[in-house]
Amino acid sequence: MKDYPEKTCEIDRLIRHPKLVSAAIAGQKTQQRRDGLYAYPGETFELEGIPFTVTAVERHTLADISDEDAKAEGYPGLDAYKELILKMHPSMTWNGSDKVWVHYFERIEKT
């Protein structure tokens, strides 16, 4: 395992908003950015009884987020993603050098 810091929150809080839960279940959401570390690679979690596994965790800046990343977050594009994030966090400013943890995940298909 890569040397990660201690988690700042539990994995069950990684994806909470109902629209984002639905997007993950539908396969339209495969990434979640957080200002803290919520999971390590290999950990599993469930959304509405459906299992998922964290495939990777990386440290990125806000400036690293592309349109494709915003879509993988479950949004139509980067502008919509930025707008919603700033609306959810009214005191936040979008500073490209701010760092976030990117949690990559995939649905575990039952065999």
Residue, then its C-alpha position, 0 to 999 in steps of 0.5 A: m500500500k502506498d503511504y497515505p495519511e490517516k483518514t479524515c472521515e469514514i468511507d460511508r460519508l464519501i458519497r451522500h447526495p441522492k443524485l450522486v448516489s444514483a449517478a454512481i449506481a448508474g455508472q455515471k459517477t466513478q470519482q469523488r473529490r474531497d478535501g480529506l481522505y475518506a478511503y484507501p484503495g481496496e476498501t469497499f462501500e455500499l450505496e443502496g445495497i450495491p457494493f463498490t470498491v475504491t480502486a485508487v486515491e490520488r492527490h490533485t489540485l483544483a486546477d487539475i480538474s478537467d471537463e472529463d473529471a467533472k463528468a466522472e464526478g456526475y456533472p455535465g461538465l467543469d462549469a456546472y461542477k464548479e458552480l455547484i461546489l461554490k454554491m454548496h460552500p458559500s465561503m469557498t473561493w475556487n483556488g486552483s492550487d487548493k489540493v483535494w483527494v480524488h477517490y476513484f471507485e467502481r461497482i463490484e459486479k456479482t458473478 
